[in-house]
Amino acid sequence: MFDPKAELPYENLRVLVLEDEIYIRQIICRLLRQIGFKLINEAADGVEGFKEILRVRPNVILCDIHMEPVDGIMFLRKLRALGHEQLSRVPVIFLTADKQHDTVLAAKELRVDGYLTKPVSQKALKERIDHVLTQRRGR
């Protein structure tokens, strides 16, 4: 039976981190390791991120919004439009400093699963990932 309060098996879940700033990407990966994740893949932009999705099939994606040449909104739009049901439904959490109403609205329209503003704490990151993955487990 599904128990939403049960601890997630972090060590068996794969996370893809899309972030163009290497220093921020390293911090996010360190926070993920502290939470208990072991399977962490990285990409510097949406183009590289798409290649990684097809290669590693992550359980959750943490994505910056402002990247070049493919930003987070374009990345999410392309992901949700995929014909592959499993990949197009991978949960995406935006990690961004952008709090602009238009950006938040665009993310919601594309069915983003979570939105955290930088700088992000380990506690906030864990809570958002837990919420998103627990919601998916319950379906």
N, C-alpha and C positions, 0 to 999 in steps of 0.2 A: 504494500500500500504506500502511496506517495506521502512523504512527510516533509512539508515545506520548511520545517525548522532543522531538518537534518543537515549536518555539515556537508558542504559540497566537496567532492574529491578533487581539490585544486591540482594536486600533483598529476592527475590524469587528464586535465582539461587544457586545451591548446588556446593560447591567446596570441592574436596578431596585433602589434602596435604600429600604427601608421603615424609617424611624426617626422617632420622635416628637420627639426633642430635636434642634432645628435645629443646634446647635453640633456635636453628635456626627455628624449627617448630613453637615455640611460637611467634617468631618475625614475621614470615610469616602470621600466623593467626591474629596477632594484626594489621598488615598492611591491611589484607583483611577486618577486621572489620572497620577500618578507611575509607576504600573505600566504605563500605556500605553493605558488605556481612554479612548475619546472619546465613546461613546454611553452616557450615564449619565442615567437618569431617577430622580426622587425622589418619595416619598410620605410623609406624616406618620402614617399609620395603615393598618390593613388594609382599610378601606372605600375610601379613596383609592387604595391599592395595587392593589385589584382592578380599578378603573377603568383604571389605568395598564397593567396586564397585558393587558387586552383591547385597549387602544389601541396599545401599543408592542411587545407580544410579545417579552419579554426572553429572553436566552439563560441568564441566571442571576439569582437574586434573593437579596439580602442583607437579612435581616429581623431586627429587634429582636423580643423576645418580649413585653415589657411595654409595651403601647400601649393607648390607649382610642379609640374604643369597641370596636374589634375588635383583639384582641391577636394575637401571632404564632402561637400554637397554634391559635386559631380560624381565622386566615387560612390556615394550612397545611392544616387539616382541610377547609376549604371548597375550596381549590385542588385537593387530591388527589381530592376527590369530584366534580370537574367531569366532565361527559360528553365534553369535548373532549380527546382523548388527548394531543395535542401540548402544550397548555397545562397539563394536570394533571401532566405529567411534567417541567416546568421545574425545574431543580435549585434547591433552597433551602438557603441557609446561614444559620443563626441566629448573630447577633452579639449577645451578651448578657452581663450581669454575673451572671446567675442560674446557679448551679451546683447548685441543689437537685436531688436524686435524682429526685423526681416529675416535675419539668420536663424533665429529660434523658430520662427514660423515655417521657413523652408525645411528645416530639419524635421519638424513635426509632420508636415505634409508628406515627407518621404518615409514616415514611420520609423524615425530614429528611436532606439530603445532606451536611451539615457543621454543625459547632458550634464557634464560637470565642468565647472569653470576652473581654470588654472590660476594659481597653483593648487594642485589637488593634494589632499592628505591621504595617507594610507587608509585611514578609517572610512573616509568618504568613498574612496575607490572600491574598497572591499564591500561596503554596503550597497553601492550601485551595481557592482558585478553580481553579488549575491541576489539582489532583487531581480535583475534581468534573467539570470540563469534559473532561478527558482520559478519564475513565471513560466519559462519555457518548459521546465520539467513537469509542471502541473498541467500542461496541455495534453 
